[in-house]
Amino acid sequence: MRRRSVLTAAGAAALAVPVLGAAPAAAAPASGASASVRRGCLEIRGVDISSLPKNEDHGAVYRTAEGRREDPIRLIARAGVTHARLKVWVNPADGYNDKAHVLALARRLKRAGVGIWIDFHYSDSWADPAHQTKPAAWAGLDVPGLTRAVYDHTADVLGALRRQGTPAHLVQIGNELNGGLIWPEGNWEHFDHMTAFLKAGLSAARDTTPRVRTILHLANGGDNGLYRWWFDNVVSYGVDFDVIGLSYYPFWHGPLADAAANMADITARYGKPCVIAETAYPFTLESEDDVNDIMNSPSQLTDGFPATPDGQAAWLRTVADLAAGVPNGQGLGYCYWEGLWTYRAGSGWDPTNPASGNAWENLALFDFEDRELPGLGTLGRYRA
């Protein structure tokens, strides 16, 4: 999700679109789908660290709770994090979140024993329900050309990861795909094109990394109507994937009960496990820079969860319980979004503007003195 603006209307807008053709019958749950997840344990306890290379290049440091400086990759590994999520842009203006930076970060993760989760945006910048801008280099391509570009780009990144001995364990084909990807050709008005792009990315993932698990990811994790509409259409076009990904932020996506009901329904309906691919909660409502943070008012908080370090940790325990509570062991786990995106001048949200600020630092898993917060340990060591 792009963090500069709050995208609360995305799901409602998508639901204005009728289902294309008859909805397929509900799929039967896959036999043995929960065998890899022991009762009381979440297989995936992840954190998105996409901002880390840019942050470090602009002087960011990370410290233990006691204030000792430490390699942030070692900190997340020691906390029990199982996977790190890395977004990939095609030709970003600032040069970050590209293949070279992903490869370097993957080497650090492997040395620390942390699994690699790749998140393809198929854009030069943020892709989310309100923005799915095609890469500039792809602007002149027709639909067959775009389909080939998706395959080649996906295979290029994943193949390079495999060749250097750091294969991806999880891969998202697109990010927060409520309204499709690679607009306008692949938007929600063109499910035939959208699903051709998805199939190309999925094929490239499996061709380069046969054991990888593939994820299709939407935002608005409490909106069951959106998920049924989107996945019914995608399944009707014969798209084959492994895991349903959801973004679930309580300040945007509704009450916990709605998310729980949606996860129970979609895992049964499509016979796929799910993972909460993004969540977060503030440890304060203060801001370290002069940019108005996304979370800045008590009215945005969820009852029972104050904007404090303990409140953030309590939210993480609760969302972990949400994943662990999906029936039949079909909740694989969760991932905290951009937990290492602390404030550093020059490491802002806009890849085209070095002066842009960070509207997220009060939702990081490190405080304004760069010290590890208790939520990181909660994230990594969760047990039901």
C-alpha positions, -999 to 999 in steps of 0.1 A, spaced: 0 0 0 12 35 -7 15 52 27 11 88 17 -27 87 16 -54 67 33 -73 46 7 -105 38 26 -128 39 -4 -110 14 -26 -130 -17 -16 -163 1 -20 -153 13 -54 -144 -22 -65 -177 -36 -54 -196 -13 -77 -183 -36 -105 -206 -66 -114 -192 -101 -113 -181 -111 -148 -203 -141 -156 -216 -167 -132 -196 -172 -100 -179 -205 -98 -190 -230 -72 -172 -228 -39 -141 -249 -40 -136 -277 -15 -108 -272 10 -76 -288 -1 -69 -320 18 -40 -318 42 -36 -280 36 -29 -273 72 -4 -301 78 26 -278 77 13 -256 105 13 -271 139 -15 -261 163 -4 -231 183 23 -220 159 23 -196 130 45 -207 101 49 -171 88 59 -144 112 72 -118 88 82 -81 85 84 -60 53 119 -44 53 119 -29 18 130 5 30 161 -8 48 188 -3 21 177 33 14 174 40 52 209 27 59 224 46 30 209 78 46 224 70 80 199 49 98 211 27 126 192 2 147 197 -7 183 186 -33 209 161 -23 235 191 -15 258 206 8 232 234 -13 217 239 -8 180 232 -39 160 227 -52 124 189 -49 119 188 -82 100 204 -99 130 178 -81 153 148 -94 133 163 -129 131 170 -130 168 135 -119 175 121 -149 157 110 -134 124 107 -162 98 104 -142 66 113 -107 53 92 -92 26 109 -72 -2 90 -52 -28 103 -50 -64 99 -20 -87 109 -21 -123 128 12 -129 124 33 -97 135 69 -99 157 67 -68 172 33 -77 160 14 -47 136 -16 -46 152 -28 -78 168 -62 -86 203 -52 -74 191 -41 -40 169 -71 -36 197 -94 -44 220 -78 -19 194 -78 9 186 -115 1 222 -124 8 221 -108 42 188 -125 50 201 -160 40 231 -155 63 208 -147 91 184 -176 84 154 -155 74 132 -166 46 127 -144 15 93 -131 4 92 -112 -29 65 -86 -36 63 -76 -73 45 -43 -79 49 -43 -117 54 -5 -115 82 20 -111 66 32 -78 39 23 -53 11 -1 -64 -20 -3 -43 -58 -1 -48 -56 35 -61 -23 33 -81 -13 6 -105 7 26 -130 26 6 -156 63 9 -158 75 37 -181 95 12 -201 64 -8 -209 43 22 -220 42 13 -257 35 -24 -253 2 -40 -263 -14 -67 -241 7 -96 -255 38 -74 -250 28 -66 -215 21 -102 -207 56 -111 -219 71 -82 -200 55 -95 -168 69 -130 -174 104 -117 -182 106 -93 -153 94 -119 -128 117 -145 -142 147 -121 -143 144 -113 -106 135 -147 -93 160 -164 -115 188 -142 -103 178 -149 -67 180 -187 -73 213 -185 -91 230 -167 -63 217 -193 -38 190 -172 -22 157 -185 -38 125 -169 -28 103 -189 -5 71 -168 -11 63 -145 -40 34 -121 -46 23 -116 -81 11 -80 -77 4 -59 -47 -30 -50 -33 -48 -60 -65 -83 -48 -57 -87 -31 -90 -62 -51 -110 -27 -43 -121 -8 -25 -150 -36 0 -157 -55 6 -179 -50 -27 -197 -52 -49 -166 -78 -30 -146 -110 -44 -132 -128 -37 -164 -105 -62 -182 -104 -94 -162 -92 -113 -193 -61 -91 -195 -56 -89 -158 -56 -127 -155 -33 -131 -184 -8 -109 -166 -13 -129 -134 -8 -162 -152 24 -149 -168 38 -139 -134 28 -172 -118 43 -192 -146 76 -173 -143 77 -179 -106 72 -216 -110 95 -219 -139 124 -203 -121 117 -214 -85 97 -247 -86 92 -249 -48 81 -213 -43 46 -206 -29 26 -180 -48 4 -153 -33 -24 -131 -47 -29 -101 -25 -58 -77 -19 -62 -49 6 -94 -43 27 -91 -75 46 -124 -72 63 -144 -68 31 -158 -102 22 -178 -89 -7 -147 -76 -24 -128 -109 -19 -156 -130 -33 -161 -107 -63 -124 -106 -71 -114 -142 -65 -146 -156 -80 -136 -138 -112 -100 -148 -111 -108 -184 -104 -133 -185 -132 -104 -176 -156 -84 -206 -144 -57 -187 -124 -38 -212 -102 -21 -198 -71 -12 -211 -36 -21 -185 -9 -46 -157 -5 -29 -125 9 -48 -98 28 -39 -64 40 -56 -57 74 -51 -24 91 -77 -18 119 -77 19 112 -87 14 76 -102 -21 71 -129 -25 98 -133 -45 130 -116 -77 138 -148 -97 135 -151 -87 99 -116 -99 91 -121 -131 110 -153 -139 91 -137 -130 57 -107 -153 63 -128 -182 74 -150 -178 43 -124 -174 17 -102 -202 29 -131 -226 27 -146 -211 -5 -113 -213 -25 -96 -242 -7 -65 -220 -1 -47 -209 31 -44 -173 38 -18 -149 52 -22 -114 65 4 -98 42 3 -64 58 -6 -50 92 7 -23 115 -1 -2 146 14 30 160 36 31 192 29 68 195 9 95 178 39 119 177 60 125 146 97 126 143 98 147 112 77 176 99 54 154 78 20 147 92 20 110 99 -8 88 87 -17 79 122 -19 111 142 -52 113 160 -67 94 189 -99 90 168 -80 67 145 -71 42 172 -88 9 179 -105 6 213 -83 -12 238 -51 -5 219 -34 27 229 -7 43 208 21 31 231 48 4 227 27 -19 248 -4 -11 228 15 -19 196 26 -52 210 -9 -60 221 -22 -53 186 4 -77 172 -7 -105 196 -43 -99 186 -37 -100 148 -16 -131 153 -45 -147 172 -67 -137 142 -44 -156 118 -41 -186 142 -78 -187 146 -87 -193 109 -105 -227 108 -87 -259 99 -52 -243 104 -56 -223 72 -41 -191 86 -4 -193 78 6 -162 97 11 -125 92 36 -98 81 43 -64 96 45 -36 70 78 -16 69 88 -22 105 123 -8 99 112 24 81 124 48 107 129 85 99 160 96 81 162 127 60 163 117 23 146 84 29 110 95 23 80 80 6 84 96 -29 112 80 -50 111 111 -73 116 136 -45 145 133 -21 129 160 2 98 139 8 93 129 44 83 97 62 46 95 73 52 60 88 79 63 114 55 62 144 44 28 131 79 13 129 91 -14 153 119 9 164 114 41 184 127 76 177 160 67 195 163 37 170 157 12 198 139 -21 193 103 -20 206 86 -49 224 64 -55 194 93 -70 174 96 -98 199 59 -103 200 59 -105 162 86 -131 160 79 -153 190 41 -156 188 25 -188 200 -13 -192 204 
